Amino acid sequence: MRGRLQVDTLHTQDVVVNGISFLQVLLCFQNEAPSQSSARASSTPERACPALSHSGLCRMTVWIVDAMNVIGSRPTGWWRDRRAAVHRLLGATQRFAAIAGDRVILVVDGRPGPDLPEGEHDGVRVVYAAQTPNAADDRIVELVASESTPTGVRVVTSDRALQERVHPLGAHVETARAWLRKIDAASPR
Protein backbone atom coordinates (compact mmCIF):
# COMPACT_ATOMS: atom_id res chain seq x y z
CA MET A 1 0.00 0.00 0.00
CA ARG A 2 2.88 2.33 -0.55
CA GLY A 3 1.90 5.86 -1.55
CA ARG A 4 -1.71 5.56 -0.38
CA LEU A 5 -3.23 7.29 2.59
CA GLN A 6 -6.53 6.38 4.13
CA VAL A 7 -8.17 9.09 6.22
CA ASP A 8 -11.39 8.69 8.19
CA THR A 9 -11.56 12.23 9.57
CA LEU A 10 -9.37 15.06 8.42
CA HIS A 11 -8.72 18.30 10.28
CA THR A 12 -6.45 20.87 8.63
CA GLN A 13 -4.47 21.38 11.85
CA ASP A 14 -3.68 17.64 11.86
CA VAL A 15 -2.14 17.45 8.38
CA VAL A 16 1.64 17.49 8.78
CA VAL A 17 4.16 16.85 6.01
CA ASN A 18 7.89 16.96 6.76
CA GLY A 19 7.17 18.69 10.06
CA ILE A 20 5.12 21.49 8.47
CA SER A 21 1.40 21.63 9.16
CA PHE A 22 -1.13 22.49 6.50
CA LEU A 23 -2.37 25.32 8.73
CA GLN A 24 1.15 26.81 8.92
CA VAL A 25 1.32 26.90 5.14
CA LEU A 26 -2.11 28.52 4.86
CA LEU A 27 -1.30 31.16 7.45
CA CYS A 28 1.99 31.99 5.74
CA PHE A 29 0.27 32.49 2.40
CA GLN A 30 -2.45 34.60 4.05
CA ASN A 31 0.29 36.84 5.45
CA GLU A 32 1.65 37.66 2.01
CA ALA A 33 0.78 41.14 0.80
CA PRO A 34 0.12 41.20 -2.96
CA SER A 35 2.40 44.20 -3.42
CA GLN A 36 5.44 42.45 -1.96
CA SER A 37 7.78 41.25 -4.66
CA SER A 38 9.52 37.90 -4.73
CA ALA A 39 12.81 39.77 -5.19
CA ARG A 40 12.40 41.35 -1.77
CA ALA A 41 11.48 37.95 -0.31
CA SER A 42 14.76 36.43 -1.42
CA SER A 43 16.76 39.46 -0.27
CA THR A 44 15.54 39.16 3.32
CA PRO A 45 15.95 35.52 4.34
CA GLU A 46 16.02 36.47 8.04
CA ARG A 47 12.32 37.31 7.73
CA ALA A 48 11.37 33.84 6.50
CA CYS A 49 8.76 31.86 8.42
CA PRO A 50 10.46 29.27 10.62
CA ALA A 51 8.21 26.51 9.30
CA LEU A 52 9.09 27.20 5.69
CA SER A 53 12.49 28.90 5.97
CA HIS A 54 14.11 26.36 3.68
CA SER A 55 11.59 27.04 0.92
CA GLY A 56 11.44 30.84 1.02
CA LEU A 57 7.70 30.71 0.36
CA CYS A 58 6.79 33.29 2.97
CA ARG A 59 8.18 35.91 5.31
CA MET A 60 7.58 36.59 8.96
CA THR A 61 5.03 39.28 9.66
CA VAL A 62 5.11 41.51 12.69
CA TRP A 63 1.58 41.83 14.04
CA ILE A 64 0.81 44.76 16.33
CA VAL A 65 -2.60 44.15 17.87
CA ASP A 66 -4.84 46.85 19.34
CA ALA A 67 -6.07 44.50 22.07
CA MET A 68 -9.07 46.43 23.36
CA ASN A 69 -10.25 47.18 19.83
CA VAL A 70 -10.20 43.46 19.03
CA ILE A 71 -11.80 42.47 22.33
CA GLY A 72 -14.49 45.12 21.95
CA SER A 73 -15.41 43.95 18.46
CA ARG A 74 -17.30 40.92 19.83
CA PRO A 75 -20.13 41.33 22.34
CA THR A 76 -18.99 38.53 24.63
CA GLY A 77 -19.58 40.34 27.93
CA TRP A 78 -15.89 41.24 28.11
CA TRP A 79 -16.75 44.44 29.99
CA ARG A 80 -17.68 42.40 33.07
CA ASP A 81 -14.11 41.07 33.40
CA ARG A 82 -11.69 42.99 31.25
CA ARG A 83 -8.56 41.18 32.54
CA ALA A 84 -10.08 37.78 31.72
CA ALA A 85 -10.89 39.03 28.22
CA VAL A 86 -7.26 40.11 27.75
CA HIS A 87 -6.09 36.66 28.94
CA ARG A 88 -8.44 34.92 26.47
CA LEU A 89 -7.16 37.08 23.61
CA LEU A 90 -3.57 36.43 24.67
CA GLY A 91 -4.14 32.65 24.73
CA ALA A 92 -5.67 32.61 21.25
CA THR A 93 -2.93 34.93 19.97
CA GLN A 94 -0.22 32.65 21.42
CA ARG A 95 -1.67 29.69 19.51
CA PHE A 96 -1.68 31.73 16.30
CA ALA A 97 1.91 32.93 16.85
CA ALA A 98 3.11 29.38 17.50
CA ILE A 99 1.55 28.11 14.28
CA ALA A 100 2.37 31.06 12.02
CA GLY A 101 5.87 31.67 13.40
CA ASP A 102 5.24 35.42 13.32
CA ARG A 103 6.12 38.06 15.89
CA VAL A 104 3.08 39.40 17.70
CA ILE A 105 2.86 42.43 19.97
CA LEU A 106 -0.34 42.83 21.97
CA VAL A 107 -0.94 46.46 22.99
CA VAL A 108 -3.23 46.66 26.01
CA ASP A 109 -4.84 49.82 27.44
CA GLY A 110 -4.10 50.51 31.09
CA ARG A 111 -1.52 49.43 33.62
CA PRO A 112 -0.12 45.92 33.90
CA GLY A 113 -1.66 43.68 36.51
CA PRO A 114 0.33 41.27 38.69
CA ASP A 115 -1.00 38.32 36.68
CA LEU A 116 0.13 39.70 33.29
CA PRO A 117 3.21 41.93 33.43
CA GLU A 118 4.62 43.69 30.39
CA GLY A 119 7.01 41.46 28.46
CA GLU A 120 7.24 38.22 26.51
CA HIS A 121 4.54 35.60 27.19
CA ASP A 122 5.01 32.35 25.25
CA GLY A 123 5.75 33.99 21.92
CA VAL A 124 3.63 37.11 22.31
CA ARG A 125 5.03 40.39 23.59
CA VAL A 126 2.56 42.26 25.80
CA VAL A 127 2.95 46.02 26.14
CA TYR A 128 0.75 48.47 27.99
CA ALA A 129 -0.36 52.01 27.24
CA ALA A 130 -1.29 54.46 29.99
CA GLN A 131 -5.01 55.06 30.35
CA THR A 132 -5.13 58.43 28.63
CA PRO A 133 -7.01 59.23 25.44
CA ASN A 134 -5.32 57.63 22.41
CA ALA A 135 -2.42 56.23 24.48
CA ALA A 136 -2.70 52.78 22.89
CA ASP A 137 -2.89 54.33 19.43
CA ASP A 138 0.21 56.43 20.17
CA ARG A 139 2.06 53.34 21.43
CA ILE A 140 1.10 51.39 18.30
CA VAL A 141 2.34 54.21 16.04
CA GLU A 142 5.64 54.27 18.00
CA LEU A 143 6.01 50.50 17.60
CA VAL A 144 5.38 50.67 13.84
CA ALA A 145 7.87 53.52 13.45
CA SER A 146 10.50 51.60 15.42
CA GLU A 147 10.41 48.58 13.08
CA SER A 148 13.28 48.40 10.60
CA THR A 149 10.89 47.34 7.81
CA PRO A 150 7.44 48.83 8.52
CA THR A 151 6.11 47.26 5.31
CA GLY A 152 6.38 43.89 7.09
CA VAL A 153 4.11 45.15 9.87
CA ARG A 154 0.38 44.53 10.09
CA VAL A 155 -1.57 46.56 12.58
CA VAL A 156 -4.72 44.86 13.80
CA THR A 157 -7.43 47.43 14.46
CA SER A 158 -10.78 48.57 13.17
CA ASP A 159 -10.10 52.10 14.44
CA ARG A 160 -10.08 54.26 11.30
CA ALA A 161 -8.13 57.10 12.89
CA LEU A 162 -5.34 54.68 13.85
CA GLN A 163 -5.42 53.11 10.38
CA GLU A 164 -4.88 56.57 8.88
CA ARG A 165 -1.87 57.09 11.17
CA VAL A 166 -0.06 53.80 10.38
CA HIS A 167 -0.67 53.63 6.62
CA PRO A 168 1.74 56.51 5.84
CA LEU A 169 4.43 54.69 7.83
CA GLY A 170 4.13 51.71 5.46
CA ALA A 171 2.21 49.34 7.72
CA HIS A 172 -0.64 47.23 6.46
CA VAL A 173 -3.90 47.05 8.39
CA GLU A 174 -5.96 44.00 9.32
CA THR A 175 -9.41 44.53 10.81
CA ALA A 176 -10.36 43.14 14.20
CA ARG A 177 -12.84 40.79 12.53
CA ALA A 178 -10.19 39.43 10.14
CA TRP A 179 -7.78 38.90 13.06
CA LEU A 180 -10.42 37.04 15.03
CA ARG A 181 -10.97 34.73 12.04
CA LYS A 182 -7.21 34.01 11.93
CA ILE A 183 -6.87 33.25 15.63
CA ASP A 184 -10.09 31.23 15.59
CA ALA A 185 -8.63 29.11 12.78
CA ALA A 186 -5.54 28.50 14.90
CA SER A 187 -7.52 27.47 17.97
CA PRO A 188 -8.51 23.86 18.61
CA ARG A 189 -12.16 23.09 18.00
C-alpha positions as CSV (number, residue, x, y, z in Angstrom):
1,M,0.0,0.0,0.0
2,R,2.9,2.3,-0.5
3,G,1.9,5.9,-1.6
4,R,-1.7,5.6,-0.4
5,L,-3.2,7.3,2.6
6,Q,-6.5,6.4,4.1
7,V,-8.2,9.1,6.2
8,D,-11.4,8.7,8.2
9,T,-11.6,12.2,9.6
10,L,-9.4,15.1,8.4
11,H,-8.7,18.3,10.3
12,T,-6.4,20.9,8.6
13,Q,-4.5,21.4,11.9
14,D,-3.7,17.6,11.9
15,V,-2.1,17.5,8.4
16,V,1.6,17.5,8.8
17,V,4.2,16.8,6.0
18,N,7.9,17.0,6.8
19,G,7.2,18.7,10.1
20,I,5.1,21.5,8.5
21,S,1.4,21.6,9.2
22,F,-1.1,22.5,6.5
23,L,-2.4,25.3,8.7
24,Q,1.2,26.8,8.9
25,V,1.3,26.9,5.1
26,L,-2.1,28.5,4.9
27,L,-1.3,31.2,7.4
28,C,2.0,32.0,5.7
29,F,0.3,32.5,2.4
30,Q,-2.4,34.6,4.1
31,N,0.3,36.8,5.5
32,E,1.6,37.7,2.0
33,A,0.8,41.1,0.8
34,P,0.1,41.2,-3.0
35,S,2.4,44.2,-3.4
36,Q,5.4,42.5,-2.0
37,S,7.8,41.2,-4.7
38,S,9.5,37.9,-4.7
39,A,12.8,39.8,-5.2
40,R,12.4,41.3,-1.8
41,A,11.5,38.0,-0.3
42,S,14.8,36.4,-1.4
43,S,16.8,39.5,-0.3
44,T,15.5,39.2,3.3
45,P,16.0,35.5,4.3
46,E,16.0,36.5,8.0
47,R,12.3,37.3,7.7
48,A,11.4,33.8,6.5
49,C,8.8,31.9,8.4
50,P,10.5,29.3,10.6
51,A,8.2,26.5,9.3
52,L,9.1,27.2,5.7
53,S,12.5,28.9,6.0
54,H,14.1,26.4,3.7
55,S,11.6,27.0,0.9
56,G,11.4,30.8,1.0
57,L,7.7,30.7,0.4
58,C,6.8,33.3,3.0
59,R,8.2,35.9,5.3
60,M,7.6,36.6,9.0
61,T,5.0,39.3,9.7
62,V,5.1,41.5,12.7
63,W,1.6,41.8,14.0
64,I,0.8,44.8,16.3
65,V,-2.6,44.2,17.9
66,D,-4.8,46.9,19.3
67,A,-6.1,44.5,22.1
68,M,-9.1,46.4,23.4
69,N,-10.2,47.2,19.8
70,V,-10.2,43.5,19.0
71,I,-11.8,42.5,22.3
72,G,-14.5,45.1,22.0
73,S,-15.4,43.9,18.5
74,R,-17.3,40.9,19.8
75,P,-20.1,41.3,22.3
76,T,-19.0,38.5,24.6
77,G,-19.6,40.3,27.9
78,W,-15.9,41.2,28.1
79,W,-16.7,44.4,30.0
80,R,-17.7,42.4,33.1
81,D,-14.1,41.1,33.4
82,R,-11.7,43.0,31.3
83,R,-8.6,41.2,32.5
84,A,-10.1,37.8,31.7
85,A,-10.9,39.0,28.2
86,V,-7.3,40.1,27.8
87,H,-6.1,36.7,28.9
88,R,-8.4,34.9,26.5
89,L,-7.2,37.1,23.6
90,L,-3.6,36.4,24.7
91,G,-4.1,32.7,24.7
92,A,-5.7,32.6,21.3
93,T,-2.9,34.9,20.0
94,Q,-0.2,32.7,21.4
95,R,-1.7,29.7,19.5
96,F,-1.7,31.7,16.3
97,A,1.9,32.9,16.9
98,A,3.1,29.4,17.5
99,I,1.5,28.1,14.3
100,A,2.4,31.1,12.0
101,G,5.9,31.7,13.4
102,D,5.2,35.4,13.3
103,R,6.1,38.1,15.9
104,V,3.1,39.4,17.7
105,I,2.9,42.4,20.0
106,L,-0.3,42.8,22.0
107,V,-0.9,46.5,23.0
108,V,-3.2,46.7,26.0
109,D,-4.8,49.8,27.4
110,G,-4.1,50.5,31.1
111,R,-1.5,49.4,33.6
112,P,-0.1,45.9,33.9
113,G,-1.7,43.7,36.5
114,P,0.3,41.3,38.7
115,D,-1.0,38.3,36.7
116,L,0.1,39.7,33.3
117,P,3.2,41.9,33.4
118,E,4.6,43.7,30.4
119,G,7.0,41.5,28.5
120,E,7.2,38.2,26.5
121,H,4.5,35.6,27.2
122,D,5.0,32.3,25.2
123,G,5.8,34.0,21.9
124,V,3.6,37.1,22.3
125,R,5.0,40.4,23.6
126,V,2.6,42.3,25.8
127,V,2.9,46.0,26.1
128,Y,0.7,48.5,28.0
129,A,-0.4,52.0,27.2
130,A,-1.3,54.5,30.0
131,Q,-5.0,55.1,30.4
132,T,-5.1,58.4,28.6
133,P,-7.0,59.2,25.4
134,N,-5.3,57.6,22.4
135,A,-2.4,56.2,24.5
136,A,-2.7,52.8,22.9
137,D,-2.9,54.3,19.4
138,D,0.2,56.4,20.2
139,R,2.1,53.3,21.4
140,I,1.1,51.4,18.3
141,V,2.3,54.2,16.0
142,E,5.6,54.3,18.0
143,L,6.0,50.5,17.6
144,V,5.4,50.7,13.8
145,A,7.9,53.5,13.5
146,S,10.5,51.6,15.4
147,E,10.4,48.6,13.1
148,S,13.3,48.4,10.6
149,T,10.9,47.3,7.8
150,P,7.4,48.8,8.5
151,T,6.1,47.3,5.3
152,G,6.4,43.9,7.1
153,V,4.1,45.2,9.9
154,R,0.4,44.5,10.1
155,V,-1.6,46.6,12.6
156,V,-4.7,44.9,13.8
157,T,-7.4,47.4,14.5
158,S,-10.8,48.6,13.2
159,D,-10.1,52.1,14.4
160,R,-10.1,54.3,11.3
161,A,-8.1,57.1,12.9
162,L,-5.3,54.7,13.8
163,Q,-5.4,53.1,10.4
164,E,-4.9,56.6,8.9
165,R,-1.9,57.1,11.2
166,V,-0.1,53.8,10.4
167,H,-0.7,53.6,6.6
168,P,1.7,56.5,5.8
169,L,4.4,54.7,7.8
170,G,4.1,51.7,5.5
171,A,2.2,49.3,7.7
172,H,-0.6,47.2,6.5
173,V,-3.9,47.1,8.4
174,E,-6.0,44.0,9.3
175,T,-9.4,44.5,10.8
176,A,-10.4,43.1,14.2
177,R,-12.8,40.8,12.5
178,A,-10.2,39.4,10.1
179,W,-7.8,38.9,13.1
180,L,-10.4,37.0,15.0
181,R,-11.0,34.7,12.0
182,K,-7.2,34.0,11.9
183,I,-6.9,33.2,15.6
184,D,-10.1,31.2,15.6
185,A,-8.6,29.1,12.8
186,A,-5.5,28.5,14.9
187,S,-7.5,27.5,18.0
188,P,-8.5,23.9,18.6
189,R,-12.2,23.1,18.0
